[in-house]
C-alpha cells in the first residue's frame, strides 16, 4: 500500500491560503491512502483559532491608508474635502472588513467553515491510540528520542508509533512535515531524522519526505499510478493551478518565518543536551546553548 502522513502544522496551512483548497479536496477523495492520528486531529483543532486569529490580524493590519498632508499651502477646499471623504470611506470599509473577519473566526471556532469541514472528513479516519502505544510513547519521551520535544506533553511520539504500527512490510509512505523534530531541510530537500529513518527502515518500508503538501500529494499520485492502484483525481489541480498553489504555499512558509513578534515572553526549555531559549508567544527558538546539566 501507498500512504501519505501529514504533520499537524502542515494541515494548519490549509487555513492560510485559498488555493490550497484543491489539494485538501484531493486528500478527502483519497482517504484510503491517508494515515492520520487522533493526536494530530486534536492538535489541529486546538490551534485552528489561534492560527487563524494571527493570520486575520495580519490581513487587517495590512490595510493601511494614511490621510496625506499636502506638501503645499492653500490647497483648494475641493481637494481637502475629497481627501477627507476618501479617508472616511476607508475607515468605514476597514471596520466592515474587521467585522467580516471576526465572523469568520467565530465560524472557525464553531467548526462551521469550509476548511474545518473538509479537515474533519479526513480526521474521521483518525487512528485511536491503544494503551500499549501510549505507554511506549512515554518511553520514547523518557529516553529523549524523536519526534517531540522534551518539554511538551506526549504527542508526536504517540503519532509516530501509531504510524509505524499501521505500516506493513513493503508499504510506501509519503511524509509531509515542517517540523525539525522529524526532518531537516538541505538544498530544498527534506532529510529524515536518523533515528526515525532507523525506525521506519526496520519495518522494510520505503519513505519519501517533503515540506510542501503539493509535492507530497503529487508523489502519492505517482506511486499509486505506478502500482496501477486507485487514485481519485477529479479534484486534482491542473498544471496551471499547481503553479499557483506552489507560489501560495511558498509564500505561507516565508510569511511564517517573518519575525513580527517582540519575543517579550520567553522561557528556557530543555531540549536534549541543549537549552532552547524559546518565545512562548510565537514558539520560535531564539537561540540554543549547551546545557549546564551536561557538565
Secondary structure as a PSIPRED ss2 file (coil, helix, strand):
# PSIPRED VFORMAT (PSIPRED V4.0)

   1 X C   1.000  0.000  0.000
   2 X E   0.000  0.000  1.000
   3 X E   0.000  0.000  1.000
   4 X E   0.000  0.000  1.000
   5 X E   0.000  0.000  1.000
   6 X E   0.000  0.000  1.000
   7 X C   1.000  0.000  0.000
   8 X H   0.000  1.000  0.000
   9 X H   0.000  1.000  0.000
  10 X H   0.000  1.000  0.000
  11 X H   0.000  1.000  0.000
  12 X H   0.000  1.000  0.000
  13 X H   0.000  1.000  0.000
  14 X H   0.000  1.000  0.000
  15 X H   0.000  1.000  0.000
  16 X H   0.000  1.000  0.000
  17 X C   1.000  0.000  0.000
  18 X C   1.000  0.000  0.000
  19 X C   1.000  0.000  0.000
  20 X C   1.000  0.000  0.000
  21 X H   0.000  1.000  0.000
  22 X H   0.000  1.000  0.000
  23 X H   0.000  1.000  0.000
  24 X H   0.000  1.000  0.000
  25 X H   0.000  1.000  0.000
  26 X H   0.000  1.000  0.000
  27 X H   0.000  1.000  0.000
  28 X H   0.000  1.000  0.000
  29 X H   0.000  1.000  0.000
  30 X C   1.000  0.000  0.000
  31 X H   0.000  1.000  0.000
  32 X H   0.000  1.000  0.000
  33 X H   0.000  1.000  0.000
  34 X E   0.000  0.000  1.000
  35 X E   0.000  0.000  1.000
  36 X C   1.000  0.000  0.000
  37 X E   0.000  0.000  1.000
  38 X H   0.000  1.000  0.000
  39 X H   0.000  1.000  0.000
  40 X H   0.000  1.000  0.000
  41 X H   0.000  1.000  0.000
  42 X H   0.000  1.000  0.000
  43 X H   0.000  1.000  0.000
  44 X H   0.000  1.000  0.000
  45 X H   0.000  1.000  0.000
  46 X H   0.000  1.000  0.000
  47 X H   0.000  1.000  0.000
  48 X H   0.000  1.000  0.000
  49 X H   0.000  1.000  0.000
  50 X H   0.000  1.000  0.000
  51 X H   0.000  1.000  0.000
  52 X H   0.000  1.000  0.000
  53 X H   0.000  1.000  0.000
  54 X H   0.000  1.000  0.000
  55 X H   0.000  1.000  0.000
  56 X H   0.000  1.000  0.000
  57 X H   0.000  1.000  0.000
  58 X H   0.000  1.000  0.000
  59 X H   0.000  1.000  0.000
  60 X H   0.000  1.000  0.000
  61 X H   0.000  1.000  0.000
  62 X C   1.000  0.000  0.000
  63 X C   1.000  0.000  0.000
  64 X C   1.000  0.000  0.000
  65 X C   1.000  0.000  0.000
  66 X C   1.000  0.000  0.000
  67 X C   1.000  0.000  0.000
  68 X C   1.000  0.000  0.000
  69 X C   1.000  0.000  0.000
  70 X C   1.000  0.000  0.000
  71 X C   1.000  0.000  0.000
  72 X C   1.000  0.000  0.000
  73 X C   1.000  0.000  0.000
  74 X C   1.000  0.000  0.000
  75 X C   1.000  0.000  0.000
  76 X C   1.000  0.000  0.000
  77 X H   0.000  1.000  0.000
  78 X H   0.000  1.000  0.000
  79 X H   0.000  1.000  0.000
  80 X H   0.000  1.000  0.000
  81 X H   0.000  1.000  0.000
  82 X H   0.000  1.000  0.000
  83 X H   0.000  1.000  0.000
  84 X H   0.000  1.000  0.000
  85 X H   0.000  1.000  0.000
  86 X H   0.000  1.000  0.000
  87 X H   0.000  1.000  0.000
  88 X H   0.000  1.000  0.000
  89 X H   0.000  1.000  0.000
  90 X H   0.000  1.000  0.000
  91 X H   0.000  1.000  0.000
  92 X H   0.000  1.000  0.000
  93 X H   0.000  1.000  0.000
  94 X H   0.000  1.000  0.000
  95 X H   0.000  1.000  0.000
  96 X H   0.000  1.000  0.000
  97 X H   0.000  1.000  0.000
  98 X H   0.000  1.000  0.000
  99 X H   0.000  1.000  0.000
 100 X H   0.000  1.000  0.000
 101 X H   0.000  1.000  0.000
 102 X H   0.000  1.000  0.000
 103 X H   0.000  1.000  0.000
 104 X H   0.000  1.000  0.000
 105 X H   0.000  1.000  0.000
 106 X H   0.000  1.000  0.000
 107 X H   0.000  1.000  0.000
 108 X H   0.000  1.000  0.000
 109 X H   0.000  1.000  0.000
 110 X C   1.000  0.000  0.000
 111 X C   1.000  0.000  0.000
 112 X C   1.000  0.000  0.000
 113 X C   1.000  0.000  0.000
 114 X H   0.000  1.000  0.000
 115 X H   0.000  1.000  0.000
 116 X H   0.000  1.000  0.000
 117 X H   0.000  1.000  0.000
 118 X H   0.000  1.000  0.000
 119 X H   0.000  1.000  0.000
 120 X H   0.000  1.000  0.000
 121 X H   0.000  1.000  0.000
 122 X H   0.000  1.000  0.000
 123 X H   0.000  1.000  0.000
 124 X C   1.000  0.000  0.000
 125 X C   1.000  0.000  0.000
 126 X C   1.000  0.000  0.000
 127 X E   0.000  0.000  1.000
 128 X C   1.000  0.000  0.000
 129 X C   1.000  0.000  0.000
 130 X C   1.000  0.000  0.000
 131 X H   0.000  1.000  0.000
 132 X H   0.000  1.000  0.000
 133 X H   0.000  1.000  0.000
 134 X H   0.000  1.000  0.000
 135 X H   0.000  1.000  0.000
 136 X H   0.000  1.000  0.000
 137 X H   0.000  1.000  0.000
 138 X H   0.000  1.000  0.000
 139 X H   0.000  1.000  0.000
 140 X H   0.000  1.000  0.000
 141 X H   0.000  1.000  0.000
 142 X H   0.000  1.000  0.000
 143 X C   1.000  0.000  0.000
 144 X C   1.000  0.000  0.000
 145 X C   1.000  0.000  0.000
 146 X C   1.000  0.000  0.000
 147 X C   1.000  0.000  0.000
 148 X C   1.000  0.000  0.000
 149 X C   1.000  0.000  0.000
 150 X C   1.000  0.000  0.000
 151 X C   1.000  0.000  0.000
 152 X C   1.000  0.000  0.000
 153 X C   1.000  0.000  0.000
 154 X C   1.000  0.000  0.000
 155 X C   1.000  0.000  0.000
 156 X H   0.000  1.000  0.000
 157 X H   0.000  1.000  0.000
 158 X H   0.000  1.000  0.000
 159 X H   0.000  1.000  0.000
 160 X H   0.000  1.000  0.000
 161 X H   0.000  1.000  0.000
 162 X H   0.000  1.000  0.000
 163 X H   0.000  1.000  0.000
 164 X H   0.000  1.000  0.000
 165 X H   0.000  1.000  0.000
 166 X H   0.000  1.000  0.000
 167 X C   1.000  0.000  0.000
 168 X C   1.000  0.000  0.000
 169 X C   1.000  0.000  0.000
 170 X C   1.000  0.000  0.000
 171 X C   1.000  0.000  0.000
 172 X E   0.000  0.000  1.000
 173 X E   0.000  0.000  1.000
 174 X E   0.000  0.000  1.000
 175 X E   0.000  0.000  1.000
 176 X E   0.000  0.000  1.000
 177 X C   1.000  0.000  0.000
 178 X C   1.000  0.000  0.000
 179 X C   1.000  0.000  0.000
 180 X C   1.000  0.000  0.000
 181 X C   1.000  0.000  0.000
 182 X C   1.000  0.000  0.000
 183 X E   0.000  0.000  1.000
 184 X E   0.000  0.000  1.000
 185 X E   0.000  0.000  1.000
 186 X E   0.000  0.000  1.000
 187 X C   1.000  0.000  0.000
 188 X C   1.000  0.000  0.000
 189 X E   0.000  0.000  1.000
 190 X E   0.000  0.000  1.000
 191 X E   0.000  0.000  1.000
 192 X E   0.000  0.000  1.000
 193 X C   1.000  0.000  0.000
 194 X H   0.000  1.000  0.000
 195 X H   0.000  1.000  0.000
 196 X H   0.000  1.000  0.000
 197 X H   0.000  1.000  0.000
 198 X H   0.000  1.000  0.000
 199 X H   0.000  1.000  0.000
 200 X H   0.000  1.000  0.000
 201 X H   0.000  1.000  0.000
 202 X C   1.000  0.000  0.000
 203 X C   1.000  0.000  0.000
 204 X C   1.000  0.000  0.000
 205 X C   1.000  0.000  0.000
 206 X E   0.000  0.000  1.000
 207 X E   0.000  0.000  1.000
 208 X E   0.000  0.000  1.000
 209 X E   0.000  0.000  1.000
 210 X E   0.000  0.000  1.000
 211 X C   1.000  0.000  0.000
 212 X C   1.000  0.000  0.000
 213 X H   0.000  1.000  0.000
 214 X H   0.000  1.000  0.000
 215 X H   0.000  1.000  0.000
 216 X H   0.000  1.000  0.000
 217 X H   0.000  1.000  0.000
 218 X H   0.000  1.000  0.000
 219 X H   0.000  1.000  0.000
 220 X H   0.000  1.000  0.000
 221 X H   0.000  1.000  0.000
 222 X H   0.000  1.000  0.000
 223 X H   0.000  1.000  0.000
 224 X H   0.000  1.000  0.000
 225 X H   0.000  1.000  0.000
 226 X H   0.000  1.000  0.000
 227 X C   1.000  0.000  0.000
 228 X C   1.000  0.000  0.000
 229 X C   1.000  0.000  0.000
 230 X C   1.000  0.000  0.000
 231 X C   1.000  0.000  0.000
 232 X C   1.000  0.000  0.000
 233 X C   1.000  0.000  0.000
 234 X C   1.000  0.000  0.000
 235 X C   1.000  0.000  0.000
 236 X C   1.000  0.000  0.000
 237 X C   1.000  0.000  0.000
 238 X C   1.000  0.000  0.000
 239 X H   0.000  1.000  0.000
 240 X H   0.000  1.000  0.000
 241 X H   0.000  1.000  0.000
 242 X H   0.000  1.000  0.000
 243 X H   0.000  1.000  0.000
 244 X H   0.000  1.000  0.000
 245 X H   0.000  1.000  0.000
 246 X H   0.000  1.000  0.000
 247 X H   0.000  1.000  0.000
 248 X H   0.000  1.000  0.000
 249 X H   0.000  1.000  0.000
 250 X H   0.000  1.000  0.000
 251 X H   0.000  1.000  0.000
 252 X H   0.000  1.000  0.000
 253 X H   0.000  1.000  0.000
 254 X H   0.000  1.000  0.000
 255 X H   0.000  1.000  0.000
 256 X H   0.000  1.000  0.000
 257 X C   1.000  0.000  0.000
 258 X C   1.000  0.000  0.000
 259 X C   1.000  0.000  0.000
 260 X C   1.000  0.000  0.000
 261 X C   1.000  0.000  0.000
 262 X C   1.000  0.000  0.000
 263 X C   1.000  0.000  0.000
 264 X C   1.000  0.000  0.000
 265 X C   1.000  0.000  0.000
 266 X E   0.000  0.000  1.000
 267 X E   0.000  0.000  1.000
 268 X E   0.000  0.000  1.000
 269 X E   0.000  0.000  1.000
 270 X E   0.000  0.000  1.000
 271 X E   0.000  0.000  1.000
 272 X C   1.000  0.000  0.000
 273 X C   1.000  0.000  0.000
 274 X E   0.000  0.000  1.000
 275 X E   0.000  0.000  1.000
 276 X E   0.000  0.000  1.000
 277 X E   0.000  0.000  1.000
 278 X E   0.000  0.000  1.000
 279 X E   0.000  0.000  1.000
 280 X C   1.000  0.000  0.000
 281 X C   1.000  0.000  0.000
 282 X C   1.000  0.000  0.000
 283 X C   1.000  0.000  0.000
 284 X C   1.000  0.000  0.000
 285 X E   0.000  0.000  1.000
 286 X E   0.000  0.000  1.000
 287 X E   0.000  0.000  1.000
 288 X E   0.000  0.000  1.000
 289 X E   0.000  0.000  1.000
 290 X E   0.000  0.000  1.000
 291 X C   1.000  0.000  0.000
 292 X H   0.000  1.000  0.000
 293 X H   0.000  1.000  0.000
 294 X H   0.000  1.000  0.000
 295 X C   1.000  0.000  0.000
